[in-house]
């Protein structure tokens, strides 16, 4: 596709007007002011679609790096209960009834929402991850998927847990090129396996150490919940000789591989230093932390200290949507409000966190920015809207004024998956019907 005369958010997250951007296959092959069709080194491509960029902005696709996508099935279920009662009386009994087919149905429902609101990729923690991979592959999305492994049984052997076996199977499929990567190495695979460790409070130390070792052996990153609530942070210190969740995880070897640490609301100064030393990244989930009353992560401090920070929505039962536009808006607003500083974080910093930083956290080096030779994960925003005019500062308009409904095209790895309200990879009516059918069946079984 050739985007003609369009405003782009460039690799430095600045708006540049009147650009031509060409994609071929999965990649961006040209960016420039000149029409590549007139250049000898580029030229015409037969059958190429030319997309008129008038009143449009081309923005990098979003990387939503902490999610539980099948929980779309539980949206609005069990509202108003305190966390423990919500989990034990509502969520866990419902989840016990989910079949792999239900999980696919919930994943596809989430995929519709994610694609329409600008996500190119998610990092997801749930179960039945092989079925999730199939569903997200069908949608055309990218994903790093993990099974949130947990067990409080002393002497639990990791290799006997189905979630671990599913993880190995997904990693094998990735290496075999099942999801679009290079056969043999899996390089460039749209779907990737991560090792999942639910949290400090849901596993024994023995199991945490086995997970860390297995991740090292398999060459996998670890996705884990860290210091989400003050209670969790405090109780960890009581259980483990005053050690915070990050200190404890580092002692167990978890941080010896790349880590995506979700929430990180209560990191100590030492935690930040440990994470930096190991290259671990914090994933900011502002909506979920506010909705569940968990608190507000001091993101400006983290950024100032040089910690990597990306953004995620968390699951639909604690947000209650998977809309990265809302998360971007929220992250910018609360960071400035809490610090009482209108320059605490810039609009372009937030966009970078939502795309490039997320792609890096997922280990996808050629993704997350609009640059030649990078993968074409591109969103088109329609700027011809009253709330986006005048188009004086496009980056500020996108972060502070735009809505996800202004997204008129979502391209992932060069393939358009969503355009003008239509889904090109999934049958929206069918997906919504199937997800509701699963939900209703489970209600009758409870
Ligand atoms: Zn979570």
Boltz pocket constraint, residues with backbone or C-beta under 6 A from the ligand:
constraints:
  - pocket:
      binder: B
      contacts: [[A, 66], [A, 67], [A, 68], [A, 225], [A, 262], [A, 314], [A, 315]]
      max_distance: 6.0
